[in-house]
Amino acid sequence: MQGAEIRQLRIALGLTQEELGEMIGTGDVTISHWENAHHAPSPLAQKALAALRVEQDQARLVGKERE
């Protein structure tokens, strides 16, 4: 997952950098570095971010089914 994708996911989830960091076990500065492409997430962080994206996608699909 690239920096822009991380930012889009975080915003779609309605989270601050600090809140996202707390959810996946890292700090807001690290989230900022990822979003601005200064560093890449570790494989473990990539897994956590991917899981959040799947949850977000599922929630969106469930919401569409209810419409």
ABEGO torsion letter per residue (X at the ends): XBAAAAAAAAAAAGBBAAAAAAAAGBBAAAAAAAAAGABBBBAAAAAAAAAAAAAAAAAAAAAAAAX
